[in-house]
């Protein structure tokens, strides 16, 4: 529901900001465990960003989600998303 309320102008601003984002210097020094989920149908720049983040973070994993667009995993498949998060938490 909330995503339906996003105006065209806000969406354009959001996408422009995303395309200008760059990783901070020193990110490769992070010891955080990071799980990256990227949709198979993502915009190519999002895929490249996910791959770059994965490459820079030594304790990261990346999973390409078949037939999914950006944000679809958490929004349209919430049960699977929560189940996956719980699996990650239980592994710690």
PDB file with one MODEL, atoms N, CA, C and O in Angstrom:
MODEL        1
ATOM      1  N   UNK A   1       0.813  -1.195   0.000  1.00  0.00           N
ATOM      2  CA  UNK A   1       0.000   0.000   0.000  1.00  0.00           C
ATOM      3  C   UNK A   1       0.857   1.260   0.000  1.00  0.00           C
ATOM      4  O   UNK A   1       0.626   2.173  -0.793  1.00  0.00           O
ATOM      5  N   UNK A   2       1.846   1.310   0.889  1.00  0.00           N
ATOM      6  CA  UNK A   2       2.658   2.517   1.011  1.00  0.00           C
ATOM      7  C   UNK A   2       3.365   2.871  -0.287  1.00  0.00           C
ATOM      8  O   UNK A   2       3.493   4.047  -0.628  1.00  0.00           O
ATOM      9  N   UNK A   3       3.827   1.850  -1.016  1.00  0.00           N
ATOM     10  CA  UNK A   3       4.541   2.136  -2.257  1.00  0.00           C
ATOM     11  C   UNK A   3       3.629   2.745  -3.309  1.00  0.00           C
ATOM     12  O   UNK A   3       4.108   3.434  -4.210  1.00  0.00           O
ATOM     13  N   UNK A   4       2.347   2.513  -3.219  1.00  0.00           N
ATOM     14  CA  UNK A   4       1.393   3.111  -4.162  1.00  0.00           C
ATOM     15  C   UNK A   4       1.286   4.617  -3.963  1.00  0.00           C
ATOM     16  O   UNK A   4       0.878   5.334  -4.877  1.00  0.00           O
ATOM     17  N   UNK A   5       1.646   5.100  -2.786  1.00  0.00           N
ATOM     18  CA  UNK A   5       1.527   6.523  -2.470  1.00  0.00           C
ATOM     19  C   UNK A   5       2.746   7.332  -2.923  1.00  0.00           C
ATOM     20  O   UNK A   5       2.745   8.559  -2.816  1.00  0.00           O
ATOM     21  N   UNK A   6       3.777   6.662  -3.426  1.00  0.00           N
ATOM     22  CA  UNK A   6       4.979   7.361  -3.871  1.00  0.00           C
ATOM     23  C   UNK A   6       4.651   8.154  -5.136  1.00  0.00           C
ATOM     24  O   UNK A   6       4.093   7.619  -6.093  1.00  0.00           O
ATOM     25  N   UNK A   7       5.003   9.422  -5.120  1.00  0.00           N
ATOM     26  CA  UNK A   7       4.739  10.252  -6.298  1.00  0.00           C
ATOM     27  C   UNK A   7       5.800   9.996  -7.364  1.00  0.00           C
ATOM     28  O   UNK A   7       6.885   9.495  -7.070  1.00  0.00           O
ATOM     29  N   UNK A   8       5.477  10.340  -8.582  1.00  0.00           N
ATOM     30  CA  UNK A   8       6.421  10.175  -9.688  1.00  0.00           C
ATOM     31  C   UNK A   8       7.694  10.976  -9.415  1.00  0.00           C
ATOM     32  O   UNK A   8       8.799  10.485  -9.649  1.00  0.00           O
ATOM     33  N   UNK A   9       7.542  12.202  -8.924  1.00  0.00           N
ATOM     34  CA  UNK A   9       8.697  13.044  -8.612  1.00  0.00           C
ATOM     35  C   UNK A   9       9.593  12.440  -7.551  1.00  0.00           C
ATOM     36  O   UNK A   9      10.818  12.478  -7.670  1.00  0.00           O
ATOM     37  N   UNK A  10       8.980  11.877  -6.501  1.00  0.00           N
ATOM     38  CA  UNK A  10       9.759  11.224  -5.445  1.00  0.00           C
ATOM     39  C   UNK A  10      10.488  10.003  -5.983  1.00  0.00           C
ATOM     40  O   UNK A  10      11.638   9.754  -5.624  1.00  0.00           O
ATOM     41  N   UNK A  11       9.825   9.246  -6.839  1.00  0.00           N
ATOM     42  CA  UNK A  11      10.449   8.049  -7.412  1.00  0.00           C
ATOM     43  C   UNK A  11      11.636   8.441  -8.289  1.00  0.00           C
ATOM     44  O   UNK A  11      12.679   7.790  -8.240  1.00  0.00           O
ATOM     45  N   UNK A  12      11.492   9.482  -9.078  1.00  0.00           N
ATOM     46  CA  UNK A  12      12.596   9.950  -9.923  1.00  0.00           C
ATOM     47  C   UNK A  12      13.768  10.393  -9.053  1.00  0.00           C
ATOM     48  O   UNK A  12      14.915  10.045  -9.333  1.00  0.00           O
ATOM     49  N   UNK A  13      13.487  11.155  -8.002  1.00  0.00           N
ATOM     50  CA  UNK A  13      14.544  11.613  -7.092  1.00  0.00           C
ATOM     51  C   UNK A  13      15.239  10.429  -6.432  1.00  0.00           C
ATOM     52  O   UNK A  13      16.465  10.411  -6.316  1.00  0.00           O
ATOM     53  N   UNK A  14      14.461   9.445  -6.001  1.00  0.00           N
ATOM     54  CA  UNK A  14      15.008   8.242  -5.367  1.00  0.00           C
ATOM     55  C   UNK A  14      15.937   7.500  -6.325  1.00  0.00           C
ATOM     56  O   UNK A  14      17.044   7.118  -5.943  1.00  0.00           O
ATOM     57  N   UNK A  15      15.501   7.295  -7.551  1.00  0.00           N
ATOM     58  CA  UNK A  15      16.307   6.571  -8.532  1.00  0.00           C
ATOM     59  C   UNK A  15      17.573   7.340  -8.895  1.00  0.00           C
ATOM     60  O   UNK A  15      18.629   6.736  -9.086  1.00  0.00           O
ATOM     61  N   UNK A  16      17.479   8.661  -8.991  1.00  0.00           N
ATOM     62  CA  UNK A  16      18.662   9.469  -9.285  1.00  0.00           C
ATOM     63  C   UNK A  16      19.674   9.379  -8.151  1.00  0.00           C
ATOM     64  O   UNK A  16      20.872   9.253  -8.405  1.00  0.00           O
ATOM     65  N   UNK A  17      19.217   9.442  -6.919  1.00  0.00           N
ATOM     66  CA  UNK A  17      20.121   9.328  -5.772  1.00  0.00           C
ATOM     67  C   UNK A  17      20.788   7.961  -5.750  1.00  0.00           C
ATOM     68  O   UNK A  17      21.986   7.858  -5.485  1.00  0.00           O
ATOM     69  N   UNK A  18      20.024   6.916  -6.025  1.00  0.00           N
ATOM     70  CA  UNK A  18      20.593   5.572  -6.057  1.00  0.00           C
ATOM     71  C   UNK A  18      21.677   5.451  -7.111  1.00  0.00           C
ATOM     72  O   UNK A  18      22.697   4.801  -6.881  1.00  0.00           O
ATOM     73  N   UNK A  19      21.468   6.068  -8.262  1.00  0.00           N
ATOM     74  CA  UNK A  19      22.444   5.947  -9.339  1.00  0.00           C
ATOM     75  C   UNK A  19      23.719   6.731  -9.037  1.00  0.00           C
ATOM     76  O   UNK A  19      24.762   6.447  -9.627  1.00  0.00           O
ATOM     77  N   UNK A  20      23.662   7.704  -8.139  1.00  0.00           N
ATOM     78  CA  UNK A  20      24.828   8.506  -7.784  1.00  0.00           C
ATOM     79  C   UNK A  20      25.578   7.950  -6.576  1.00  0.00           C
ATOM     80  O   UNK A  20      26.655   8.442  -6.240  1.00  0.00           O
ATOM     81  N   UNK A  21      25.028   6.941  -5.926  1.00  0.00           N
ATOM     82  CA  UNK A  21      25.623   6.403  -4.707  1.00  0.00           C
ATOM     83  C   UNK A  21      26.973   5.760  -5.010  1.00  0.00           C
ATOM     84  O   UNK A  21      27.136   5.091  -6.030  1.00  0.00           O
ATOM     85  N   UNK A  22      27.933   5.967  -4.120  1.00  0.00           N
ATOM     86  CA  UNK A  22      29.221   5.284  -4.243  1.00  0.00           C
ATOM     87  C   UNK A  22      29.624   4.778  -2.863  1.00  0.00           C
ATOM     88  O   UNK A  22      29.273   5.370  -1.842  1.00  0.00           O
ATOM     89  N   UNK A  23      30.356   3.690  -2.851  1.00  0.00           N
ATOM     90  CA  UNK A  23      30.804   3.111  -1.586  1.00  0.00           C
ATOM     91  C   UNK A  23      31.827   4.021  -0.917  1.00  0.00           C
ATOM     92  O   UNK A  23      32.621   4.683  -1.586  1.00  0.00           O
ATOM     93  N   UNK A  24      31.794   4.043   0.375  1.00  0.00           N
ATOM     94  CA  UNK A  24      32.717   4.867   1.152  1.00  0.00           C
ATOM     95  C   UNK A  24      34.107   4.231   1.162  1.00  0.00           C
ATOM     96  O   UNK A  24      34.245   3.009   1.129  1.00  0.00           O
ATOM     97  N   UNK A  25      35.124   5.075   1.207  1.00  0.00           N
ATOM     98  CA  UNK A  25      36.494   4.580   1.334  1.00  0.00           C
ATOM     99  C   UNK A  25      36.614   3.771   2.618  1.00  0.00           C
ATOM    100  O   UNK A  25      36.040   4.139   3.643  1.00  0.00           O
ATOM    101  N   UNK A  26      37.344   2.691   2.565  1.00  0.00           N
ATOM    102  CA  UNK A  26      37.576   1.873   3.740  1.00  0.00           C
ATOM    103  C   UNK A  26      36.507   0.831   4.015  1.00  0.00           C
ATOM    104  O   UNK A  26      36.590   0.114   5.012  1.00  0.00           O
ATOM    105  N   UNK A  27      35.503   0.731   3.152  1.00  0.00           N
ATOM    106  CA  UNK A  27      34.432  -0.243   3.404  1.00  0.00           C
ATOM    107  C   UNK A  27      34.984  -1.667   3.474  1.00  0.00           C
ATOM    108  O   UNK A  27      34.443  -2.515   4.184  1.00  0.00           O
ATOM    109  N   UNK A  28      36.051  -1.917   2.741  1.00  0.00           N
ATOM    110  CA  UNK A  28      36.617  -3.268   2.744  1.00  0.00           C
ATOM    111  C   UNK A  28      37.213  -3.642   4.098  1.00  0.00           C
ATOM    112  O   UNK A  28      37.532  -4.809   4.324  1.00  0.00           O
ATOM    113  N   UNK A  29      37.369  -2.680   4.997  1.00  0.00           N
ATOM    114  CA  UNK A  29      37.876  -2.960   6.339  1.00  0.00           C
ATOM    115  C   UNK A  29      36.780  -3.445   7.288  1.00  0.00           C
ATOM    116  O   UNK A  29      37.066  -3.882   8.403  1.00  0.00           O
ATOM    117  N   UNK A  30      35.552  -3.368   6.848  1.00  0.00           N
ATOM    118  CA  UNK A  30      34.429  -3.791   7.688  1.00  0.00           C
ATOM    119  C   UNK A  30      34.504  -5.289   7.968  1.00  0.00           C
ATOM    120  O   UNK A  30      34.838  -6.086   7.091  1.00  0.00           O
ATOM    121  N   UNK A  31      34.188  -5.648   9.193  1.00  0.00           N
ATOM    122  CA  UNK A  31      34.145  -7.057   9.578  1.00  0.00           C
ATOM    123  C   UNK A  31      32.710  -7.545   9.734  1.00  0.00           C
ATOM    124  O   UNK A  31      32.475  -8.664  10.189  1.00  0.00           O
ATOM    125  N   UNK A  32      31.759  -6.708   9.357  1.00  0.00           N
ATOM    126  CA  UNK A  32      30.341  -7.070   9.477  1.00  0.00           C
ATOM    127  C   UNK A  32      30.007  -8.237   8.551  1.00  0.00           C
ATOM    128  O   UNK A  32      30.556  -8.367   7.457  1.00  0.00           O
ATOM    129  N   UNK A  33      29.100  -9.071   9.018  1.00  0.00           N
ATOM    130  CA  UNK A  33      28.571 -10.146   8.178  1.00  0.00           C
ATOM    131  C   UNK A  33      27.379  -9.561   7.429  1.00  0.00           C
ATOM    132  O   UNK A  33      26.413  -9.105   8.040  1.00  0.00           O
ATOM    133  N   UNK A  34      27.457  -9.579   6.109  1.00  0.00           N
ATOM    134  CA  UNK A  34      26.441  -8.939   5.281  1.00  0.00           C
ATOM    135  C   UNK A  34      25.871  -9.950   4.290  1.00  0.00           C
ATOM    136  O   UNK A  34      26.614 -10.657   3.609  1.00  0.00           O
ATOM    137  N   UNK A  35      24.547 -10.007   4.221  1.00  0.00           N
ATOM    138  CA  UNK A  35      23.856 -10.872   3.263  1.00  0.00           C
ATOM    139  C   UNK A  35      23.196  -9.975   2.225  1.00  0.00           C
ATOM    140  O   UNK A  35      22.365  -9.129   2.558  1.00  0.00           O
ATOM    141  N   UNK A  36      23.571 -10.166   0.978  1.00  0.00           N
ATOM    142  CA  UNK A  36      23.076  -9.323  -0.110  1.00  0.00           C
ATOM    143  C   UNK A  36      22.093 -10.131  -0.944  1.00  0.00           C
ATOM    144  O   UNK A  36      22.410 -11.222  -1.419  1.00  0.00           O
ATOM    145  N   UNK A  37      20.900  -9.584  -1.114  1.00  0.00           N
ATOM    146  CA  UNK A  37      19.883 -10.199  -1.963  1.00  0.00           C
ATOM    147  C   UNK A  37      19.640  -9.262  -3.130  1.00  0.00           C
ATOM    148  O   UNK A  37      19.373  -8.076  -2.934  1.00  0.00           O
ATOM    149  N   UNK A  38      19.731  -9.782  -4.331  1.00  0.00           N
ATOM    150  CA  UNK A  38      19.509  -8.967  -5.523  1.00  0.00           C
ATOM    151  C   UNK A  38      18.584  -9.728  -6.465  1.00  0.00           C
ATOM    152  O   UNK A  38      18.778 -10.917  -6.718  1.00  0.00           O
ATOM    153  N   UNK A  39      17.591  -9.040  -6.971  1.00  0.00           N
ATOM    154  CA  UNK A  39      16.643  -9.668  -7.879  1.00  0.00           C
ATOM    155  C   UNK A  39      17.244  -9.894  -9.255  1.00  0.00           C
ATOM    156  O   UNK A  39      18.000  -9.065  -9.761  1.00  0.00           O
ATOM    157  N   UNK A  40      16.904 -11.012  -9.844  1.00  0.00           N
ATOM    158  CA  UNK A  40      17.386 -11.349 -11.184  1.00  0.00           C
ATOM    159  C   UNK A  40      16.946 -10.299 -12.218  1.00  0.00           C
ATOM    160  O   UNK A  40      17.634 -10.069 -13.212  1.00  0.00           O
ATOM    161  N   UNK A  41      15.797  -9.671 -11.969  1.00  0.00           N
ATOM    162  CA  UNK A  41      15.250  -8.693 -12.907  1.00  0.00           C
ATOM    163  C   UNK A  41      15.553  -7.249 -12.494  1.00  0.00           C
ATOM    164  O   UNK A  41      14.915  -6.310 -12.971  1.00  0.00           O
ATOM    165  N   UNK A  42      16.532  -7.088 -11.605  1.00  0.00           N
ATOM    166  CA  UNK A  42      16.941  -5.748 -11.164  1.00  0.00           C
ATOM    167  C   UNK A  42      17.477  -4.945 -12.343  1.00  0.00           C
ATOM    168  O   UNK A  42      17.894  -5.503 -13.359  1.00  0.00           O
ATOM    169  N   UNK A  43      17.458  -3.646 -12.189  1.00  0.00           N
ATOM    170  CA  UNK A  43      18.158  -2.757 -13.101  1.00  0.00           C
ATOM    171  C   UNK A  43      19.632  -3.164 -13.091  1.00  0.00           C
ATOM    172  O   UNK A  43      20.167  -3.523 -12.042  1.00  0.00           O
ATOM    173  N   UNK A  44      20.280  -3.112 -14.236  1.00  0.00           N
ATOM    174  CA  UNK A  44      21.673  -3.560 -14.343  1.00  0.00           C
ATOM    175  C   UNK A  44      22.593  -2.834 -13.355  1.00  0.00           C
ATOM    176  O   UNK A  44      23.519  -3.442 -12.819  1.00  0.00           O
ATOM    177  N   UNK A  45      22.353  -1.559 -13.111  1.00  0.00           N
ATOM    178  CA  UNK A  45      23.211  -0.815 -12.181  1.00  0.00           C
ATOM    179  C   UNK A  45      23.073  -1.347 -10.754  1.00  0.00           C
ATOM    180  O   UNK A  45      24.039  -1.328  -9.991  1.00  0.00           O
ATOM    181  N   UNK A  46      21.887  -1.819 -10.391  1.00  0.00           N
ATOM    182  CA  UNK A  46      21.684  -2.408  -9.058  1.00  0.00           C
ATOM    183  C   UNK A  46      22.456  -3.724  -8.936  1.00  0.00           C
ATOM    184  O   UNK A  46      23.073  -3.998  -7.907  1.00  0.00           O
ATOM    185  N   UNK A  47      22.415  -4.526  -9.987  1.00  0.00           N
ATOM    186  CA  UNK A  47      23.166  -5.785  -9.984  1.00  0.00           C
ATOM    187  C   UNK A  47      24.651  -5.509  -9.805  1.00  0.00           C
ATOM    188  O   UNK A  47      25.320  -6.157  -9.000  1.00  0.00           O
ATOM    189  N   UNK A  48      25.162  -4.545 -10.560  1.00  0.00           N
ATOM    190  CA  UNK A  48      26.582  -4.209 -10.469  1.00  0.00           C
ATOM    191  C   UNK A  48      26.933  -3.697  -9.077  1.00  0.00           C
ATOM    192  O   UNK A  48      27.995  -4.028  -8.550  1.00  0.00           O
ATOM    193  N   UNK A  49      26.063  -2.903  -8.480  1.00  0.00           N
ATOM    194  CA  UNK A  49      26.301  -2.403  -7.121  1.00  0.00           C
ATOM    195  C   UNK A  49      26.350  -3.550  -6.126  1.00  0.00           C
ATOM    196  O   UNK A  49      27.222  -3.587  -5.258  1.00  0.00           O
ATOM    197  N   UNK A  50      25.419  -4.483  -6.250  1.00  0.00           N
ATOM    198  CA  UNK A  50      25.388  -5.641  -5.350  1.00  0.00           C
ATOM    199  C   UNK A  50      26.669  -6.457  -5.488  1.00  0.00           C
ATOM    200  O   UNK A  50      27.243  -6.894  -4.490  1.00  0.00           O
ATOM    201  N   UNK A  51      27.110  -6.660  -6.720  1.00  0.00           N
ATOM    202  CA  UNK A  51      28.346  -7.417  -6.950  1.00  0.00           C
ATOM    203  C   UNK A  51      29.554  -6.687  -6.373  1.00  0.00           C
ATOM    204  O   UNK A  51      30.444  -7.315  -5.799  1.00  0.00           O
ATOM    205  N   UNK A  52      29.589  -5.367  -6.521  1.00  0.00           N
ATOM    206  CA  UNK A  52      30.697  -4.576  -5.986  1.00  0.00           C
ATOM    207  C   UNK A  52      30.723  -4.636  -4.460  1.00  0.00           C
ATOM    208  O   UNK A  52      31.785  -4.819  -3.864  1.00  0.00           O
ATOM    209  N   UNK A  53      29.574  -4.486  -3.835  1.00  0.00           N
ATOM    210  CA  UNK A  53      29.497  -4.576  -2.371  1.00  0.00           C
ATOM    211  C   UNK A  53      29.990  -5.943  -1.912  1.00  0.00           C
ATOM    212  O   UNK A  53      30.764  -6.046  -0.960  1.00  0.00           O
ATOM    213  N   UNK A  54      29.538  -6.983  -2.590  1.00  0.00           N
ATOM    214  CA  UNK A  54      29.962  -8.347  -2.243  1.00  0.00           C
ATOM    215  C   UNK A  54      31.475  -8.501  -2.395  1.00  0.00           C
ATOM    216  O   UNK A  54      32.132  -9.113  -1.553  1.00  0.00           O
ATOM    217  N   UNK A  55      32.008  -7.952  -3.454  1.00  0.00           N
ATOM    218  CA  UNK A  55      33.445  -8.052  -3.715  1.00  0.00           C
ATOM    219  C   UNK A  55      34.253  -7.309  -2.647  1.00  0.00           C
ATOM    220  O   UNK A  55      35.321  -7.772  -2.247  1.00  0.00           O
ATOM    221  N   UNK A  56      33.755  -6.174  -2.190  1.00  0.00           N
ATOM    222  CA  UNK A  56      34.480  -5.340  -1.218  1.00  0.00           C
ATOM    223  C   UNK A  56      34.384  -5.860   0.220  1.00  0.00           C
ATOM    224  O   UNK A  56      35.293  -5.641   1.020  1.00  0.00           O
ATOM    225  N   UNK A  57      33.293  -6.542   0.547  1.00  0.00           N
ATOM    226  CA  UNK A  57      33.085  -7.002   1.924  1.00  0.00           C
ATOM    227  C   UNK A  57      33.474  -8.471   2.054  1.00  0.00           C
ATOM    228  O   UNK A  57      32.849  -9.348   1.457  1.00  0.00           O
ATOM    229  N   UNK A  58      34.505  -8.722   2.835  1.00  0.00           N
ATOM    230  CA  UNK A  58      35.035 -10.075   2.957  1.00  0.00           C
ATOM    231  C   UNK A  58      34.052 -11.058   3.599  1.00  0.00           C
ATOM    232  O   UNK A  58      34.080 -12.249   3.292  1.00  0.00           O
ATOM    233  N   UNK A  59      33.196 -10.572   4.478  1.00  0.00           N
ATOM    234  CA  UNK A  59      32.244 -11.446   5.169  1.00  0.00           C
ATOM    235  C   UNK A  59      30.842 -11.325   4.582  1.00  0.00           C
ATOM    236  O   UNK A  59      29.852 -11.314   5.314  1.00  0.00           O
ATOM    237  N   UNK A  60      30.766 -11.234   3.262  1.00  0.00           N
ATOM    238  CA  UNK A  60      29.447 -11.077   2.646  1.00  0.00           C
ATOM    239  C   UNK A  60      29.084 -12.303   1.817  1.00  0.00           C
ATOM    240  O   UNK A  60      29.942 -13.061   1.364  1.00  0.00           O
ATOM    241  N   UNK A  61      27.793 -12.461   1.643  1.00  0.00           N
ATOM    242  CA  UNK A  61      27.278 -13.469   0.718  1.00  0.00           C
ATOM    243  C   UNK A  61      26.301 -12.754  -0.198  1.00  0.00           C
ATOM    244  O   UNK A  61      25.708 -11.742   0.175  1.00  0.00           O
ATOM    245  N   UNK A  62      26.141 -13.287  -1.391  1.00  0.00           N
ATOM    246  CA  UNK A  62      25.207 -12.685  -2.337  1.00  0.00           C
ATOM    247  C   UNK A  62      24.308 -13.780  -2.893  1.00  0.00           C
ATOM    248  O   UNK A  62      24.765 -14.874  -3.223  1.00  0.00           O
ATOM    249  N   UNK A  63      23.048 -13.470  -2.987  1.00  0.00           N
ATOM    250  CA  UNK A  63      22.080 -14.420  -3.534  1.00  0.00           C
ATOM    251  C   UNK A  63      21.239 -13.692  -4.577  1.00  0.00           C
ATOM    252  O   UNK A  63      20.609 -12.673  -4.292  1.00  0.00           O
ATOM    253  N   UNK A  64      21.244 -14.237  -5.795  1.00  0.00           N
ATOM    254  CA  UNK A  64      20.409 -13.691  -6.863  1.00  0.00           C
ATOM    255  C   UNK A  64      19.058 -14.390  -6.781  1.00  0.00           C
ATOM    256  O   UNK A  64      18.974 -15.617  -6.825  1.00  0.00           O
ATOM    257  N   UNK A  65      18.011 -13.596  -6.662  1.00  0.00           N
ATOM    258  CA  UNK A  65      16.659 -14.127  -6.498  1.00  0.00           C
ATOM    259  C   UNK A  65      15.980 -14.223  -7.864  1.00  0.00           C
ATOM    260  O   UNK A  65      15.746 -13.205  -8.515  1.00  0.00           O
ATOM    261  N   UNK A  66      15.664 -15.442  -8.299  1.00  0.00           N
ATOM    262  CA  UNK A  66      15.085 -15.638  -9.632  1.00  0.00           C
ATOM    263  C   UNK A  66      13.768 -14.884  -9.823  1.00  0.00           C
ATOM    264  O   UNK A  66      12.917 -14.849  -8.934  1.00  0.00           O
ATOM    265  N   UNK A  67      13.629 -14.293 -10.986  1.00  0.00           N
ATOM    266  CA  UNK A  67      12.387 -13.637 -11.418  1.00  0.00           C
ATOM    267  C   UNK A  67      11.913 -12.516 -10.497  1.00  0.00           C
ATOM    268  O   UNK A  67      10.717 -12.230 -10.451  1.00  0.00           O
ATOM    269  N   UNK A  68      12.819 -11.878  -9.766  1.00  0.00           N
ATOM    270  CA  UNK A  68      12.405 -10.805  -8.863  1.00  0.00           C
ATOM    271  C   UNK A  68      13.020  -9.471  -9.259  1.00  0.00           C
ATOM    272  O   UNK A  68      14.144  -9.396  -9.755  1.00  0.00           O
ATOM    273  N   UNK A  69      12.238  -8.422  -9.020  1.00  0.00           N
ATOM    274  CA  UNK A  69      12.671  -7.044  -9.221  1.00  0.00           C
ATOM    275  C   UNK A  69      13.140  -6.472  -7.887  1.00  0.00           C
ATOM    276  O   UNK A  69      13.095  -7.150  -6.861  1.00  0.00           O
ATOM    277  N   UNK A  70      13.590  -5.224  -7.911  1.00  0.00           N
ATOM    278  CA  UNK A  70      14.092  -4.551  -6.720  1.00  0.00           C
ATOM    279  C   UNK A  70      13.011  -4.458  -5.634  1.00  0.00           C
ATOM    280  O   UNK A  70      11.903  -3.986  -5.885  1.00  0.00           O
ATOM    281  N   UNK A  71      13.353  -4.915  -4.428  1.00  0.00           N
ATOM    282  CA  UNK A  71      12.442  -4.813  -3.292  1.00  0.00           C
ATOM    283  C   UNK A  71      11.348  -5.852  -3.247  1.00  0.00           C
ATOM    284  O   UNK A  71      10.593  -5.919  -2.277  1.00  0.00           O
ATOM    285  N   UNK A  72      11.253  -6.661  -4.277  1.00  0.00           N
ATOM    286  CA  UNK A  72      10.146  -7.616  -4.367  1.00  0.00           C
ATOM    287  C   UNK A  72      10.223  -8.706  -3.302  1.00  0.00           C
ATOM    288  O   UNK A  72       9.191  -9.164  -2.813  1.00  0.00           O
ATOM    289  N   UNK A  73      11.427  -9.122  -2.941  1.00  0.00           N
ATOM    290  CA  UNK A  73      11.586 -10.201  -1.965  1.00  0.00           C
ATOM    291  C   UNK A  73      10.913  -9.840  -0.645  1.00  0.00           C
ATOM    292  O   UNK A  73      10.117 -10.621  -0.123  1.00  0.00           O
ATOM    293  N   UNK A  74      11.224  -8.671  -0.105  1.00  0.00           N
ATOM    294  CA  UNK A  74      10.667  -8.286   1.196  1.00  0.00           C
ATOM    295  C   UNK A  74       9.217  -7.836   1.105  1.00  0.00           C
ATOM    296  O   UNK A  74       8.458  -8.005   2.059  1.00  0.00           O
ATOM    297  N   UNK A  75       8.826  -7.272  -0.019  1.00  0.00           N
ATOM    298  CA  UNK A  75       7.472  -6.722  -0.121  1.00  0.00           C
ATOM    299  C   UNK A  75       6.438  -7.740  -0.601  1.00  0.00           C
ATOM    300  O   UNK A  75       5.345  -7.823  -0.040  1.00  0.00           O
ATOM    301  N   UNK A  76       6.769  -8.504  -1.622  1.00  0.00           N
ATOM    302  CA  UNK A  76       5.785  -9.422  -2.209  1.00  0.00           C
ATOM    303  C   UNK A  76       5.937 -10.862  -1.750  1.00  0.00           C
ATOM    304  O   UNK A  76       5.064 -11.695  -1.993  1.00  0.00           O
ATOM    305  N   UNK A  77       7.047 -11.152  -1.086  1.00  0.00           N
ATOM    306  CA  UNK A  77       7.300 -12.509  -0.587  1.00  0.00           C
ATOM    307  C   UNK A  77       7.734 -12.417   0.876  1.00  0.00           C
ATOM    308  O   UNK A  77       8.744 -12.996   1.278  1.00  0.00           O
ATOM    309  N   UNK A  78       6.961 -11.688   1.651  1.00  0.00           N
ATOM    310  CA  UNK A  78       7.337 -11.377   3.037  1.00  0.00           C
ATOM    311  C   UNK A  78       7.575 -12.621   3.885  1.00  0.00           C
ATOM    312  O   UNK A  78       8.499 -12.644   4.697  1.00  0.00           O
ATOM    313  N   UNK A  79       6.755 -13.653   3.709  1.00  0.00           N
ATOM    314  CA  UNK A  79       6.944 -14.876   4.502  1.00  0.00           C
ATOM    315  C   UNK A  79       8.298 -15.514   4.208  1.00  0.00           C
ATOM    316  O   UNK A  79       9.010 -15.909   5.131  1.00  0.00           O
ATOM    317  N   UNK A  80       8.656 -15.617   2.932  1.00  0.00           N
ATOM    318  CA  UNK A  80       9.954 -16.185   2.554  1.00  0.00           C
ATOM    319  C   UNK A  80      11.098 -15.303   3.050  1.00  0.00           C
ATOM    320  O   UNK A  80      12.129 -15.804   3.499  1.00  0.00           O
ATOM    321  N   UNK A  81      10.908 -13.997   2.965  1.00  0.00           N
ATOM    322  CA  UNK A  81      11.920 -13.041   3.409  1.00  0.00           C
ATOM    323  C   UNK A  81      12.182 -13.196   4.912  1.00  0.00           C
ATOM    324  O   UNK A  81      13.333 -13.284   5.339  1.00  0.00           O
ATOM    325  N   UNK A  82      11.127 -13.229   5.695  1.00  0.00           N
ATOM    326  CA  UNK A  82      11.271 -13.381   7.147  1.00  0.00           C
ATOM    327  C   UNK A  82      11.879 -14.737   7.478  1.00  0.00           C
ATOM    328  O   UNK A  82      12.730 -14.837   8.362  1.00  0.00           O
ATOM    329  N   UNK A  83      11.452 -15.770   6.782  1.00  0.00           N
ATOM    330  CA  UNK A  83      12.011 -17.110   7.003  1.00  0.00           C
ATOM    331  C   UNK A  83      13.526 -17.098   6.749  1.00  0.00           C
ATOM    332  O   UNK A  83      14.294 -17.684   7.513  1.00  0.00           O
ATOM    333  N   UNK A  84      13.945 -16.429   5.675  1.00  0.00           N
ATOM    334  CA  UNK A  84      15.370 -16.351   5.349  1.00  0.00           C
ATOM    335  C   UNK A  84      16.125 -15.556   6.418  1.00  0.00           C
ATOM    336  O   UNK A  84      17.223 -15.944   6.816  1.00  0.00           O
ATOM    337  N   UNK A  85      15.552 -14.459   6.877  1.00  0.00           N
ATOM    338  CA  UNK A  85      16.191 -13.677   7.942  1.00  0.00           C
ATOM    339  C   UNK A  85      16.346 -14.497   9.216  1.00  0.00           C
ATOM    340  O   UNK A  85      17.386 -14.442   9.871  1.00  0.00           O
ATOM    341  N   UNK A  86      15.315 -15.255   9.566  1.00  0.00           N
ATOM    342  CA  UNK A  86      15.393 -16.104  10.760  1.00  0.00           C
ATOM    343  C   UNK A  86      16.472 -17.170  10.604  1.00  0.00           C
ATOM    344  O   UNK A  86      17.170 -17.484  11.568  1.00  0.00           O
ATOM    345  N   UNK A  87      16.618 -17.730   9.408  1.00  0.00           N
ATOM    346  CA  UNK A  87      17.686 -18.702   9.150  1.00  0.00           C
ATOM    347  C   UNK A  87      19.054 -18.061   9.373  1.00  0.00           C
ATOM    348  O   UNK A  87      19.940 -18.661   9.982  1.00  0.00           O
ATOM    349  N   UNK A  88      19.212 -16.850   8.878  1.00  0.00           N
ATOM    350  CA  UNK A  88      20.485 -16.135   9.034  1.00  0.00           C
ATOM    351  C   UNK A  88      20.769 -15.892  10.516  1.00  0.00           C
ATOM    352  O   UNK A  88      21.893 -16.096  10.974  1.00  0.00           O
ATOM    353  N   UNK A  89      19.769 -15.462  11.255  1.00  0.00           N
ATOM    354  CA  UNK A  89      19.930 -15.190  12.687  1.00  0.00           C
ATOM    355  C   UNK A  89      20.273 -16.466  13.444  1.00  0.00           C
ATOM    356  O   UNK A  89      21.133 -16.451  14.325  1.00  0.00           O
ATOM    357  N   UNK A  90      19.613 -17.563  13.110  1.00  0.00           N
ATOM    358  CA  UNK A  90      19.860 -18.835  13.798  1.00  0.00           C
ATOM    359  C   UNK A  90      21.258 -19.369  13.532  1.00  0.00           C
ATOM    360  O   UNK A  90      21.794 -20.113  14.353  1.00  0.00           O
ATOM    361  N   UNK A  91      21.862 -19.009  12.410  1.00  0.00           N
ATOM    362  CA  UNK A  91      23.208 -19.472  12.069  1.00  0.00           C
ATOM    363  C   UNK A  91      24.279 -18.787  12.904  1.00  0.00           C
ATOM    364  O   UNK A  91      25.414 -19.260  12.971  1.00  0.00           O
ATOM    365  N   UNK A  92      23.926 -17.681  13.538  1.00  0.00           N
ATOM    366  CA  UNK A  92      24.918 -16.903  14.296  1.00  0.00           C
ATOM    367  C   UNK A  92      25.253 -17.536  15.599  1.00  0.00           C
ATOM    368  O   UNK A  92      26.069 -17.004  16.352  1.00  0.00           O
TER     369      UNK A  92
ENDMDL
END
